[in-house]
């Protein structure tokens, strides 16, 4: 299994009317099943987001109207956010509410087709690999309305004291998305678009912004904000990005969020590691190769790509050199080799990059092969790849990319553009080379993104970094062998535990050749029912691990499909092997389908209600020590503690660990 690192960045966008100056393809499209059908109308689109306790909950509600004289079917497409676990789909038809259940993909599709043929109202949620969720709605009544709601959870990560949340709407321009343009479709809300976000944080937030907009921002207290956006006649063709900043002097921390429904069951935990080490800058010059994807799928992102490249080059020092490689179906050297980062060479590069235009297919392997050629061994070299990763020409086998990158000691860093971007491949490419990747939206503040990436490239990293937990048996975890950890980078890991009790965390790493160990004692609770969503997030993490093993040829296709299906069914997740079926209660009963997802969503909703009113419970707080291992004397007990005095003590002592139960507290950095 492996660890996924998520880089957060500043964001900016322009919305007064929720439309871009340049036309873009919309992922939020409502498509009739046949071209001869009167298109349905998307009346309202409402988004409710809660950022709390290291993860986000996003609820999307939509109301569809059938203006025609006969029942119609429609498909709604929505990009799959990276690491998102789709947990709920409901439909409201008249006074009736129908709740979804996850079944094997083929079985769900067959039942949906049967219900559709019988004229019954039904829904189906499927996933198109890493690209999009498709929500099919059958038999919207003539002249009538149907409302659909879906909910997904995703972990949050803080990068260099900056948090970022993305609500994706703009599509990635891939072939599968372009195909839907054949049908008459609607990406416009005829009524109202609303976006409401609530941020809850145990650490004070210095600033919360949605640049380019005029939202209503309400600061309730230092760590509690609400945001409201509203627009009529909105087009769903543009991302919404929100970022928030913590004080820069926050200490390093390890946040552990547990869930255990009862003392006899298995516990689940999410651990968020935020290194607080001030890593020193690298003073020697180095070489950077910019690899730019100018294939057809990048058409709507070319302008953002150019800005990212030039802003990156402007951050170089006179001791640095740069080279620019571009690729579509073939690869070519834009700059003619490495150039010193002088003002004259930067201006020439800006002109050359400005002349680039979108080409045809995507030969990512050719681009990477050229980028890794002519590397001088005596200089530190990094590759900065800007792509959507939708490789479809030349070598496409992931194992071949791994072998290529292992041939040279060059780190690859990626800007992954678009909501249909192939993040599993980018994750593999950057991870195997010791680099990292960041997702980039057209609405992001590219300068802020570049500055965050630049600070990592120009500073020493923690390396040979390993985390261990002893005292309590943990299992089925994310890989605790992190390898390199860059400045400001946050790590999110998942695992399970069998018994409650005191545990010991140790983080071992090297910095500039010296060994460092940071340790602390804490406790896993016997029961804590406040975060049931963690089971779904853990299961999704396990699914991603299986998918990576399949990509690398370490697990057979059938074996991986079986493992993914079992996890999807057990934890009610929509995957490549499972789908969520929505029919009425009587039909589920007739089919003999257990209401596992209804039970899970009820538990999750009850926990949200309790968390909104109950005070925070902290299980253990300690002061970190640097030694050969953990310090068992740093544990200060368990029970209800005053959050404000705890926070003051943490900041004063530079504490490394807080273990807490979810309620009002959130994204502590």
C-alpha positions in Angstrom: 0.0 0.0 0.0 1.1 3.6 -0.4 0.6 7.1 0.9 -0.9 9.8 -1.2 0.3 13.3 -0.6 -2.0 16.1 -1.5 -0.6 19.6 -2.1 -2.9 22.4 -1.3 -2.6 25.7 -3.1 -4.0 29.2 -3.2 -6.9 29.7 -5.5 -8.6 32.4 -7.6 -11.5 32.6 -9.9 -14.0 35.0 -11.5 -17.7 34.5 -11.1 -20.2 37.4 -11.0 -22.3 35.5 -13.5 -20.5 32.2 -13.1 -19.1 32.1 -16.6 -15.6 32.4 -18.1 -14.5 34.8 -20.8 -13.2 31.9 -22.9 -15.6 29.1 -23.6 -15.0 25.8 -21.7 -16.6 22.4 -21.6 -18.9 21.8 -18.7 -18.8 18.7 -16.6 -22.1 19.7 -14.9 -24.2 18.7 -17.9 -27.6 17.3 -18.0 -28.0 15.1 -21.1 -31.1 13.4 -22.6 -30.6 9.7 -23.4 -31.8 10.2 -27.0 -31.3 13.2 -29.3 -35.0 13.3 -30.2 -36.1 13.9 -26.7 -37.0 17.3 -25.3 -34.0 18.2 -23.0 -34.7 18.3 -19.3 -34.1 21.6 -17.5 -31.8 21.9 -14.5 -33.8 24.2 -12.3 -31.7 24.6 -9.1 -28.2 23.5 -8.1 -27.3 23.8 -4.4 -23.9 22.9 -2.8 -23.3 22.6 1.0 -19.8 22.0 2.2 -18.4 21.4 5.7 -14.7 21.5 6.3 -14.1 19.9 9.6 -11.7 17.5 11.3 -9.3 16.9 8.4 -12.0 16.0 5.9 -14.7 17.7 3.8 -18.3 16.7 3.4 -19.9 18.0 0.2 -23.7 17.7 -0.5 -25.0 18.5 -3.9 -28.8 18.9 -4.5 -30.4 19.5 -7.9 -33.9 19.8 -9.2 -34.7 18.7 -12.7 -37.8 19.6 -14.7 -39.3 17.8 -17.7 -41.0 20.4 -19.9 -42.1 17.8 -22.4 -45.3 15.8 -22.8 -43.8 12.4 -22.2 -41.5 10.9 -19.4 -37.8 11.3 -20.2 -34.5 9.9 -18.9 -31.4 12.0 -18.3 -27.7 11.7 -17.3 -25.9 14.1 -15.1 -22.1 14.1 -15.1 -19.8 15.3 -12.4 -16.0 15.1 -12.1 -14.6 12.7 -9.5 -12.7 14.7 -7.0 -9.3 13.1 -6.1 -9.8 10.8 -3.1 -13.6 11.4 -2.9 -15.8 8.7 -1.5 -19.4 8.9 -2.9 -21.5 7.8 0.0 -25.1 8.8 -0.7 -27.6 9.3 -3.5 -31.3 10.1 -2.9 -34.1 11.1 -5.2 -37.2 13.0 -4.3 -40.3 12.4 -6.5 -43.4 14.2 -5.2 -43.7 13.2 -1.6 -41.6 10.1 -2.0 -37.9 9.9 -1.1 -35.8 7.0 -2.4 -32.4 6.1 -1.0 -29.6 4.4 -2.9 -27.8 1.1 -2.2 -24.5 0.0 -3.6 -24.6 -3.3 -5.6 -22.3 -5.1 -8.0 -22.1 -2.9 -11.2 -23.7 -5.4 -13.6 -26.5 -6.3 -11.2 -27.3 -2.6 -10.5 -27.3 -1.8 -14.2 -29.7 -4.6 -15.0 -32.2 -3.7 -12.3 -32.1 -0.1 -13.4 -32.8 -1.1 -17.0 -35.7 -3.3 -15.8 -37.2 -0.5 -13.7 -36.8 1.9 -16.6 -38.5 -0.4 -19.0 -41.4 -0.8 -16.6 -41.9 2.9 -16.4 -40.8 3.2 -12.8 -38.7 6.0 -11.5 -35.2 5.0 -10.6 -31.6 6.3 -10.3 -28.2 4.9 -10.9 -24.7 6.3 -9.9 -21.7 4.9 -11.7 -18.0 5.8 -11.9 -16.0 6.2 -15.1 -12.6 5.2 -13.7 -10.9 8.3 -12.2 -12.8 10.7 -14.4 -16.4 11.3 -13.6 -19.5 10.1 -11.8 -22.6 9.6 -13.9 -26.0 9.9 -12.4 -28.8 8.4 -14.5 -32.3 9.4 -13.7 -35.2 7.3 -15.3 -38.7 8.5 -16.1 -38.8 12.1 -15.1 -42.6 12.6 -15.3 -44.0 14.7 -18.1 -44.4 18.3 -16.9 -43.0 17.2 -13.5 -39.9 17.5 -11.4 -37.3 15.2 -9.8 -34.8 16.2 -7.2 -31.5 14.4 -6.8 -29.0 14.7 -3.9 -25.5 13.1 -3.6 -22.9 13.3 -0.9 -19.2 12.6 -0.9 -16.4 12.8 1.6 -12.7 13.6 1.0 -9.6 14.2 3.2 -8.3 17.7 3.6 -4.7 18.6 3.6 -2.8 21.7 4.6 0.3 22.8 2.6 2.6 25.4 4.2 -0.2 26.7 6.4 -2.6 27.0 3.4 -5.7 24.9 3.0 -7.6 24.5 -0.3 -11.0 23.2 -1.2 -12.1 22.5 -4.8 -15.6 22.1 -6.0 -15.0 20.7 -9.6 -17.3 21.6 -12.5 -15.2 22.2 -15.5 -14.5 19.1 -17.5 -11.2 17.9 -18.7 -11.8 17.9 -22.4 -11.2 14.2 -22.8 -12.6 12.1 -25.6 -15.3 10.6 -23.5 -16.5 14.0 -22.4 -16.3 15.4 -26.0 -18.6 12.5 -27.1 -21.4 13.8 -24.9 -21.4 17.1 -26.9 -23.1 15.1 -29.7 -26.3 15.2 -27.7 -28.3 18.2 -26.9 -27.4 19.1 -23.4 -27.8 21.8 -20.7 -25.2 23.1 -18.4 -27.2 26.1 -17.3 -29.2 26.4 -14.1 -32.5 28.0 -15.1 -33.2 29.1 -11.5 -30.6 29.5 -8.8 -27.1 28.3 -8.1 -26.0 28.5 -4.4 -22.8 27.5 -2.7 -22.5 27.4 1.1 -19.3 26.5 2.9 -18.7 26.2 6.6 -15.1 26.0 8.0 -14.5 24.8 11.5 -10.9 24.8 12.8 -9.3 24.4 16.2 -6.5 26.7 15.1 -7.3 30.3 14.3 -7.6 31.1 10.5 -5.9 34.4 9.4 -7.8 34.7 6.1 -10.4 32.9 4.1 -10.8 34.0 0.5 -12.6 33.2 -2.7 -10.7 35.6 -5.0 -12.5 37.2 -7.9 -15.9 36.8 -6.2 -18.0 38.8 -3.9 -19.2 36.1 -1.5 -20.8 36.8 1.8 -18.1 35.7 4.3 -19.1 35.6 8.0 -16.4 35.2 10.6 -18.1 33.6 13.6 -14.9 33.3 15.6 -11.1 32.9 14.9 -11.6 29.3 13.6 -15.2 29.4 12.4 -16.3 30.9 9.1 -19.2 30.6 6.7 -19.2 31.5 3.0 -22.3 32.0 0.8 -22.4 32.5 -3.0 -25.5 32.9 -5.0 -26.2 33.4 -8.8 -29.1 33.1 -11.2 -28.9 31.7 -14.7 -25.5 30.2 -13.7 -23.5 28.0 -16.1 -21.9 24.9 -14.5 -18.7 25.2 -16.5 -16.3 26.6 -13.9 -14.7 25.3 -10.7 -15.2 26.9 -7.3 -12.0 27.1 -5.3 -11.7 28.3 -1.7 -8.6 28.7 0.3 -7.8 29.6 3.9 -4.6 30.5 5.6 -3.3 29.6 9.1 -0.6 31.5 11.0 2.8 30.7 9.6 4.3 30.0 13.0 2.1 27.0 13.8 4.0 24.1 15.3 4.2 20.7 13.7 1.4 18.4 14.6 0.0 14.9 14.3 -3.8 14.8 14.3 -5.4 11.4 14.8 -9.2 11.1 14.3 -10.6 7.8 15.5 -13.9 6.0 14.9 -15.0 2.9 16.8 -18.8 2.3 17.2 -18.4 -0.1 20.1 -15.8 -1.8 22.3 -16.2 -5.1 20.5 -15.7 -3.8 17.0 -12.7 -2.8 14.9 -11.5 0.8 15.2 -10.6 3.0 12.2 -8.3 6.0 12.3 -7.1 8.8 10.0 -3.7 10.3 10.9 -2.7 13.7 9.5 1.1 14.4 9.9 2.2 18.0 9.5 6.0 18.3 9.9 7.0 21.4 11.8 10.7 21.2 10.9 12.2 24.3 9.4 14.0 22.8 6.5 17.1 24.8 5.3 17.2 26.3 1.8 19.4 24.8 -1.0 21.9 27.5 -2.0 23.5 25.8 -5.0 22.2 26.2 -8.5 20.2 23.4 -10.2 18.6 22.6 -13.5 14.8 22.4 -14.2 13.2 20.8 -17.2 9.7 22.0 -17.9 7.7 19.3 -19.8 4.5 20.8 -21.3 1.6 18.8 -22.6 0.1 20.7 -25.6 -2.1 17.8 -26.8 -5.7 18.3 -27.8 -7.1 17.5 -24.4 -5.2 20.5 -23.0 -6.9 23.0 -25.3 -8.9 24.7 -22.6 -5.9 24.7 -20.3 -3.1 26.0 -22.6 -3.3 29.6 -21.2 -3.0 28.3 -17.6 -0.1 26.1 -18.6 1.8 29.0 -20.2 1.3 31.2 -17.1 2.4 28.4 -14.8 5.6 27.9 -16.8 6.7 31.5 -17.1 5.9 32.2 -13.5 8.0 29.2 -12.5 10.9 30.4 -14.6 10.8 33.8 -13.1 11.3 32.3 -9.6 14.7 30.8 -10.6 18.0 32.4 -9.6 20.9 33.3 -11.8 22.7 30.1 -10.7 19.8 28.0 -12.1 19.3 26.8 -15.7 16.0 25.8 -17.4 15.0 23.8 -20.5 11.5 23.5 -22.0 10.2 20.4 -23.7 6.7 20.2 -25.3 4.8 17.2 -26.5 1.6 16.1 -28.2 1.9 13.0 -30.4 5.7 13.7 -30.6 8.1 15.6 -28.4 10.4 18.5 -29.2 12.9 20.8 -27.4 11.4 24.4 -27.3 14.5 26.2 -25.9 17.2 24.2 -27.7 18.8 22.8 -24.5 19.5 24.3 -21.1 19.5 28.1 -20.7 20.8 30.2 -17.9 17.9 31.9 -16.0 18.8 35.4 -17.2 16.1 38.1 -18.0 17.0 37.8 -21.7 16.6 34.0 -21.8 13.3 34.2 -19.8 11.9 36.7 -22.2 12.8 34.5 -25.2 11.2 31.5 -23.4 8.0 33.5 -22.8 7.8 34.2 -26.6 8.5 30.6 -27.5 5.9 29.3 -25.0 3.4 31.9 -26.1 3.6 30.4 -29.7 2.5 26.9 -28.5 -0.9 25.7 -29.4 -2.9 22.6 -28.8 -2.0 19.7 -31.1 -3.5 16.2 -31.4 -2.9 13.0 -29.3 -0.9 12.7 -26.1 2.5 10.9 -26.1 3.5 11.4 -22.5 6.2 8.8 -22.7 7.9 10.6 -25.5 7.9 13.9 -23.6 9.4 12.3 -20.5 12.0 10.4 -22.5 13.2 13.7 -24.1 13.1 15.5 -20.7 15.4 12.9 -19.1 17.9 13.1 -21.9 21.1 15.2 -21.8 21.0 15.5 -18.0 24.4 16.5 -16.5 25.3 14.3 -13.6 27.2 17.0 -11.7 24.1 19.3 -11.4 20.9 18.6 -9.5 18.1 18.3 -12.0 14.3 18.3 -11.5 11.6 17.7 -14.1 8.4 19.8 -13.8 5.6 18.2 -15.7 2.5 20.1 -16.6 -0.2 17.7 -18.1 -3.6 16.2 -17.6 -2.0 12.8 -17.9 -4.5 11.5 -20.5 -1.9 9.6 -22.4 -3.2 7.8 -25.5 -0.3 7.5 -27.9 3.0 5.6 -27.9 3.9 3.8 -24.7 1.0 3.9 -22.2 2.0 1.0 -19.8 2.5 2.4 -16.3 5.3 -0.1 -15.7 7.2 1.4 -18.6 7.0 4.8 -17.0 8.4 3.4 -13.7 11.3 1.7 -15.5 12.1 4.9 -17.4 12.2 7.0 -14.3 14.4 4.5 -12.4 17.0 4.9 -15.1 18.0 8.4 -13.9 18.3 10.1 -10.5 15.9 12.9 -11.4 12.9 13.9 -9.3 9.7 14.7 -11.2 7.2 17.2 -9.9 3.8 17.6 -11.5 1.1 20.2 -12.1 -1.9 18.0 -12.9 -4.5 20.0 -14.8 -8.2 19.5 -15.1 -10.9 17.5 -13.3 -10.6 14.4 -15.6 -6.8 14.3 -15.2 -5.2 10.9 -14.8 -4.1 11.4 -11.2 -3.3 7.7 -10.6 -0.6 7.8 -13.3 0.8 11.1 -12.1 0.9 9.9 -8.6 2.9 6.8 -9.8 5.3 8.9 -11.9 6.1 11.5 -9.2 6.2 9.0 -6.3 8.6 6.6 -7.9 11.0 9.5 -8.7 10.8 10.9 -5.2 8.8 14.0 -6.3 5.2 15.2 -5.7 2.2 16.4 -7.7 -0.4 19.1 -7.3 -3.8 19.3 -8.9 -4.4 22.6 -10.7 -7.7 24.1 -11.8 -8.0 26.9 -14.4 -9.4 28.9 -11.5 -6.3 28.5 -9.3 -4.0 31.3 -8.4 -1.1 29.9 -10.5 1.4 32.2 -8.8 0.5 30.8 -5.4 0.7 27.3 -6.8 4.1 27.9 -8.2 5.4 29.5 -5.0 4.3 26.5 -2.9 6.0 24.1 -5.4 9.1 26.3 -5.6 9.6 26.4 -1.8 9.8 22.6 -1.9 12.3 22.4 -4.8 14.6 25.0 -3.2 14.6 23.6 0.3 16.1 20.5 1.8 13.7 17.6 2.3 13.2 15.1 5.0 14.2 11.7 3.6 14.1 8.1 4.6 11.0 9.1 6.6 9.2 6.3 8.4 6.3 6.4 10.9 5.6 3.6 13.3 2.9 3.0 15.9 3.5 0.6 18.8 1.7 -0.4 22.0 -1.6 -1.0 20.1 -1.9 -3.4 17.2 -2.7 -1.4 14.0 -3.3 -3.1 10.7 -4.5 -2.6 7.1 -2.7 0.8 7.0 -1.5 3.1 4.4 2.2 2.6 3.8 4.1 4.3 6.7 7.3 4.4 4.7 7.0 8.0 3.4 10.4 8.4 1.8 10.8 12.1 1.1 8.8 14.7 2.8 9.0 18.2 1.4 8.8 21.6 3.1 5.2 22.3 4.2 4.0 18.9 2.9 1.2 17.2 4.8 0.7 13.4 4.9 -2.6 11.7 5.3 -2.7 8.0 6.3 -5.4 5.5 7.3 -5.5 2.4 9.4 -7.4 0.1 11.7 -6.9 -1.0 15.3 -8.3 -3.9 17.4 -8.0 -2.9 21.0 -8.1 0.4 22.8 -5.2 1.6 24.9 -2.0 3.7 25.0 0.0 3.8 21.9 3.3 5.3 20.9 4.1 7.1 17.6 7.6 7.5 16.3 8.6 9.5 13.2 12.1 8.7 12.1 13.8 10.8 9.4 17.0 12.2 8.0 17.7 15.9 7.5 20.9 17.0 5.8 22.4 13.7 6.6 21.6 13.6 10.3 19.1 11.2 12.0 16.1 12.7 13.7 13.3 11.0 15.7 10.2 12.5 17.1 8.0 10.6 19.4 4.9 10.9 21.6 2.4 8.7 23.5 -1.3 8.8 23.0 -4.4 6.6 23.3 -6.8 4.9 21.0 -10.4 5.1 22.5 -12.5 2.1 23.2 -15.5 3.8 21.7 -16.0 7.0 19.7 -18.9 7.2 17.3 -18.4 10.7 16.1 -16.7 10.0 12.7 -18.4 7.0 11.0 -17.3 8.5 7.6 -13.8 7.4 8.3 -14.7 3.8 7.5 -15.6 4.8 3.9 -12.4 6.9 3.5 -10.3 4.0 4.8 -11.9 1.6 2.4 -11.4 4.1 -0.5 -7.7 4.2 0.5 -7.5 0.4 0.3 -9.2 0.5 -3.1 -6.6 3.0 -4.4 -3.8 0.7 -3.1 -5.3 -2.3 -5.0 -5.6 -0.2 -8.2 -1.9 0.8 -8.0 -0.9 -2.8 -7.5 -2.9 -3.6 -10.6 -1.3 -0.8 -12.6 2.2 -2.2 -11.7 1.3 -5.7 -12.6 1.6 -6.9 -9.0 -2.0 -8.1 -8.9 -4.0 -9.8 -11.6 -7.0 -8.0 -13.2 -9.6 -10.4 -12.0 -8.1 -10.5 -8.4 -8.1 -6.7 -8.2 -11.6 -6.4 -9.6 -12.8 -8.9 -6.9 -11.0 -7.0 -4.1 -12.4 -3.7 -5.3 -15.9 -5.0 -5.6 -15.8 -6.5 -2.1 -14.6 -3.3 -0.5 -17.2 -1.3 -2.5 -20.0 -3.6 -1.3 -18.9 -3.9 2.3 -18.5 -0.1 2.8 -21.0 1.0 0.2 -18.7 2.9 -2.2 -19.2 3.6 -5.9 -16.2 2.1 -7.8 -15.3 0.7 -11.2 -16.9 -2.6 -10.0 -19.9 -1.3 -8.1 -22.8 1.2 -8.7 -25.4 2.8 -6.5 -29.0 1.9 -7.4 -31.9 4.1 -6.3 -35.4 2.6 -6.3 -38.3 2.7 -3.9 -38.4 0.7 -0.6 -40.9 -1.8 -1.9 -38.7 -2.7 -4.9 -35.6 -3.1 -2.6 -37.7 -5.4 -0.4 -39.0 -7.4 -3.4 -35.4 -7.8 -4.7 -34.1 -8.9 -1.3 -31.5 -6.1 -1.1 -30.3 -5.3 2.4 -30.4 -1.6 3.3 -26.7 -1.4 4.3 -26.2 2.1 2.8 -29.3 3.4 4.4 -28.0 2.2 7.7 -24.6 3.8 7.1 -26.0 7.2 6.0 -28.4 7.3 9.0 -25.5 6.7 11.3 -23.5 9.4 9.6 -26.3 11.9 9.8 -26.9 11.2 13.5 -23.2 11.8 14.2 -23.4 15.2 12.4 -26.3 16.2 14.6 -24.4 15.1 17.8 -21.2 16.8 16.8 -23.0 20.1 16.2 -24.0 20.3 19.9 -21.5 18.3 22.0 -18.2 19.8 23.2 -14.9 18.5 21.9 -13.2 15.5 23.7 -9.4 15.2 23.6 -7.9 11.9 24.4 -4.3 12.9 24.9 -2.0 15.9 24.5 1.7 15.7 24.8 4.9 17.6 24.2 7.2 16.1 21.5 10.7 15.0 22.2 13.5 14.3 19.8 15.3 11.2 20.9 16.1 7.7 19.8 12.4 7.0 19.9 9.2 8.0 21.6 8.9 9.6 25.0 6.3 7.7 27.2 6.4 10.5 29.8 4.9 13.0 27.5 1.4 11.6 27.7 -0.7 13.7 29.9 -3.8 11.6 30.4 -7.3 11.3 28.8 -10.7 12.8 29.2 -12.4 16.1 28.5 -10.0 19.0 28.4 -10.5 22.7 27.7 -9.8 23.2 23.9 -8.5 26.8 24.4 -6.0 26.0 27.1 -4.9 23.0 25.1 -4.3 25.1 22.0 -2.4 27.7 24.0 -0.2 25.0 25.5 0.4 23.4 22.1 1.5 26.7 20.5 3.7 27.5 23.5 5.3 24.1 23.7 5.5 23.3 20.0 3.5 20.2 20.6 3.6 17.4 18.0 0.4 15.5 18.7 -3.3 16.1 19.3 -5.8 13.3 19.3 -9.3 14.4 19.3 -12.8 13.5 18.7 -14.7 15.3 15.9 -17.1 18.1 16.6 -16.4 21.8 16.3 -12.6 21.4 15.8 -11.2 20.9 12.4 -8.2 21.5 10.2 -5.5 22.1 12.7 -2.3 22.7 10.9 
